[in-house]
Amino acid sequence: MREDGKIDYIEWPAGDLPATKAFYAAAFGWSFVDYGPDYAAFEGQGTDGGFCTPQEGSADKPLVVLYAHDIEAMLAKVTAAGATITKPIFSFPGGRRFHFADPSGNELAVWSET
């Protein structure tokens, strides 16, 4: 069961998505589910995650994604604790999420299925 505030997913940028998928499949036996030409997800590798073609304006580093049962309540907690919201709540296939920067400037995301 997913828990509030726990690491649930990690996204990595992949400038060459086909080569990245081929590498992880050959080296570690990973398999992928493609969500369009720019995103490939994996499961069961210690944590779930995905590789994505970097989009303009996106950070070129891994993105740790935390879980929240109530995304609005988690947004309020994160904001009250001093985070800077870098992307307000938005919808994506599978749920909704927001991004924030912690006091050291690390960008993370929080997602919810609802």
C-alpha positions in Angstrom: 0.0 0.0 0.0 1.3 3.5 -0.8 2.0 5.8 2.0 2.0 9.6 2.3 5.4 11.2 1.9 7.2 8.0 0.9 9.4 7.6 -2.2 7.1 6.0 -4.8 8.7 6.6 -8.2 11.8 8.0 -9.8 12.0 9.6 -13.3 15.3 9.9 -15.2 15.9 12.0 -18.3 16.9 10.0 -21.4 18.2 11.9 -24.3 18.2 8.7 -26.4 15.2 6.8 -25.1 15.6 3.7 -27.3 19.3 3.3 -26.4 18.5 3.8 -22.7 15.8 1.1 -22.8 18.1 -1.2 -24.6 20.9 -0.7 -22.1 18.7 -1.4 -19.0 17.1 -4.4 -20.7 20.5 -5.9 -21.7 22.3 -5.1 -18.5 19.6 -5.8 -15.9 16.7 -7.6 -17.7 14.3 -4.7 -17.2 11.2 -4.5 -19.3 9.2 -1.3 -20.1 5.7 -0.1 -20.9 5.8 2.8 -23.3 3.5 5.8 -22.8 3.9 7.5 -26.1 7.3 8.1 -27.9 8.8 10.1 -25.0 8.2 8.0 -21.9 8.9 4.4 -20.9 8.0 3.1 -17.4 9.3 0.2 -15.5 8.2 -1.7 -12.4 9.6 -4.1 -9.8 13.2 -2.8 -9.8 13.4 -1.8 -6.2 11.2 1.1 -6.9 9.1 1.9 -9.9 10.1 4.6 -12.3 10.5 5.8 -15.8 12.7 7.3 -18.4 11.6 10.4 -20.3 12.8 12.5 -23.2 13.7 15.8 -21.6 11.3 18.5 -22.4 12.1 22.2 -22.8 12.5 23.8 -19.4 12.7 20.5 -17.5 15.6 19.7 -15.2 18.2 17.4 -16.7 18.5 15.2 -13.6 16.5 12.5 -11.8 13.2 13.4 -10.3 12.2 11.7 -7.0 8.4 11.4 -6.8 6.7 11.0 -3.4 3.1 9.8 -2.9 0.1 11.5 -1.2 -3.4 10.2 -0.6 -4.7 13.8 -0.5 -2.6 16.0 -2.9 -4.1 19.3 -1.8 -3.3 18.6 1.9 0.2 17.5 1.0 0.7 20.7 -1.1 -0.4 22.7 1.9 2.1 20.9 4.2 5.0 21.2 1.8 4.3 24.9 1.3 3.9 25.5 5.1 7.3 23.7 5.6 9.0 26.3 3.3 9.2 24.6 -0.1 8.9 26.6 -3.3 6.3 25.2 -5.6 7.9 24.9 -9.1 4.9 23.3 -10.9 1.4 23.6 -9.4 -0.9 20.6 -9.4 -1.5 19.3 -12.9 -3.1 16.2 -14.3 -1.2 13.4 -16.2 -2.1 9.9 -17.3 -2.6 8.1 -14.0 -3.3 10.9 -11.6 -2.2 14.4 -10.6 1.1 15.8 -9.2 3.0 18.9 -8.3 6.7 19.7 -8.2 8.6 21.6 -5.5 12.1 22.7 -4.5 13.3 22.0 -1.0 15.5 24.6 0.9 18.6 23.2 -0.8 17.1 23.6 -4.3 16.4 19.9 -4.9 13.4 19.4 -7.1 11.0 16.7 -6.1 7.4 15.8 -7.0 4.3 14.6 -5.2 1.7 12.5 -7.0 -1.8 11.1 -6.2 -4.1 8.8 -8.1 -7.0 11.2 -7.5 
